[in-house]
Every structure is written in C-alpha cells, then in structure tokens.
C-alpha cells in the first residue's frame, strides 16, 4: 500500500500538467487585441487560489505529522501573551 504522500504527489503532478497545458493556446493569440476575457481571467484566478489553498492544507497536514505534539507545545509557549502571539504570527 502506498503512503498517502505519494498518492497526493501524483495527483498534484497530474493537476500541474493539466494547468500548464492551456498555455500553448495563449501562445498563438494576437498581441494587439484590446478586449479582456474576464471569464477566463476569473477562472484562472479562482483555479490558482484553489490550488494554493490545497497546497497550504497539504503542507499543514504534513507539518502536523512531522512535528505533532512538539509543535503544539512550542506554539503554546510562544503565544502566552498577545505581543509574542503577534510576533510569531499565531
């Protein structure tokens, strides 16, 4: 049985390839066009945001697996007051 990290890595590789694929169509577009395609631009924005949030979620889960309770203890010590919480970004 594969580890979940390997499975998610292959999914991310496939998603990355699928995201890069449409750029070949934009390479052929005339540069002199003055009209913006708002729908396409918003879809790229939301798609990028979704992938960013997905990556952040995977990173957080990975950090919790690696550090676990030790990281929780360290954050609880660093955020005992508001000033230290603001400095550490918690």
NUTOR-596160 format. One record per residue (C-alpha): x, y, z; residue in one letter; residue number from 1. Coordinates in nm, 3 decimals, m for minus. Layout:
[[X, Y, Z], A, NUM]
...
% end
This chain:
[[0.000, 0.000, 0.000], X, 1]
[[0.135, 0.339, m0.098], X, 2]
[[0.184, 0.613, 0.154], X, 3]
[[m0.075, 0.897, 0.121], X, 4]
[[0.201, 1.147, 0.041], X, 5]
[[0.298, 0.953, m0.273], X, 6]
[[m0.064, 0.936, m0.385], X, 7]
[[m0.115, 1.310, m0.334], X, 8]
[[0.214, 1.384, m0.512], X, 9]
[[0.099, 1.200, m0.821], X, 10]
[[m0.234, 1.385, m0.811], X, 11]
[[m0.050, 1.717, m0.783], X, 12]
[[0.175, 1.625, m1.076], X, 13]
[[m0.126, 1.546, m1.294], X, 14]
[[m0.301, 1.868, m1.188], X, 15]
[[0.012, 2.069, m1.266], X, 16]
[[0.035, 1.921, m1.614], X, 17]
[[m0.333, 1.993, m1.675], X, 18]
[[m0.283, 2.354, m1.564], X, 19]
[[0.017, 2.411, m1.792], X, 20]
[[m0.147, 2.252, m2.097], X, 21]
[[m0.373, 2.550, m2.196], X, 22]
[[m0.077, 2.788, m2.218], X, 23]
[[0.001, 2.659, m2.567], X, 24]
[[m0.326, 2.811, m2.690], X, 25]
[[m0.237, 3.151, m2.545], X, 26]
[[0.095, 3.148, m2.727], X, 27]
[[m0.096, 3.183, m3.056], X, 28]
[[m0.323, 3.473, m2.955], X, 29]
[[m0.270, 3.804, m3.133], X, 30]
[[m0.093, 4.053, m2.906], X, 31]
[[m0.282, 4.354, m3.047], X, 32]
[[m0.622, 4.257, m2.906], X, 33]
[[m0.764, 4.519, m2.672], X, 34]
[[m1.053, 4.324, m2.518], X, 35]
[[m1.010, 4.133, m2.191], X, 36]
[[m1.168, 3.794, m2.143], X, 37]
[[m1.300, 3.839, m1.789], X, 38]
[[m1.443, 3.488, m1.757], X, 39]
[[m1.113, 3.322, m1.841], X, 40]
[[m0.921, 3.559, m1.617], X, 41]
[[m1.152, 3.490, m1.321], X, 42]
[[m1.138, 3.115, m1.379], X, 43]
[[m0.756, 3.127, m1.372], X, 44]
[[m0.768, 3.338, m1.057], X, 45]
[[m1.003, 3.103, m0.873], X, 46]
[[m0.819, 2.796, m1.001], X, 47]
[[m0.488, 2.933, m0.877], X, 48]
[[m0.641, 3.023, m0.543], X, 49]
[[m0.789, 2.675, m0.508], X, 50]
[[m0.453, 2.511, m0.582], X, 51]
[[m0.278, 2.745, m0.339], X, 52]
[[m0.523, 2.662, m0.060], X, 53]
[[m0.497, 2.291, m0.141], X, 54]
[[m0.119, 2.313, m0.116], X, 55]
[[m0.138, 2.501, 0.213], X, 56]
[[m0.372, 2.236, 0.352], X, 57]
[[m0.133, 1.958, 0.247], X, 58]
[[0.162, 2.147, 0.397], X, 59]
[[m0.017, 2.198, 0.730], X, 60]
[[m0.112, 1.831, 0.750], X, 61]
[[0.244, 1.729, 0.666], X, 62]
[[0.386, 1.957, 0.934], X, 63]
[[0.147, 1.817, 1.191], X, 64]
[[0.253, 1.463, 1.102], X, 65]
[[0.622, 1.550, 1.129], X, 66]
[[0.619, 1.781, 1.431], X, 67]
[[0.291, 1.684, 1.601], X, 68]
[[0.273, 1.750, 1.973], X, 69]
[[0.614, 1.913, 1.990], X, 70]
[[0.498, 2.193, 1.759], X, 71]
[[0.177, 2.239, 1.961], X, 72]
[[0.377, 2.275, 2.282], X, 73]
[[0.616, 2.523, 2.123], X, 74]
[[0.330, 2.735, 1.986], X, 75]
[[0.152, 2.734, 2.320], X, 76]
[[0.470, 2.860, 2.490], X, 77]
[[0.531, 3.128, 2.227], X, 78]
[[0.174, 3.261, 2.237], X, 79]
[[0.129, 3.305, 2.611], X, 80]
[[0.072, 3.678, 2.563], X, 81]
[[m0.058, 3.897, 2.280], X, 82]
[[0.276, 4.052, 2.189], X, 83]
[[0.451, 3.719, 2.141], X, 84]
[[0.149, 3.589, 1.951], X, 85]
[[0.168, 3.885, 1.713], X, 86]
[[0.543, 3.844, 1.667], X, 87]
[[0.518, 3.471, 1.591], X, 88]
[[0.216, 3.521, 1.364], X, 89]
[[m0.014, 3.291, 1.556], X, 90]
% end
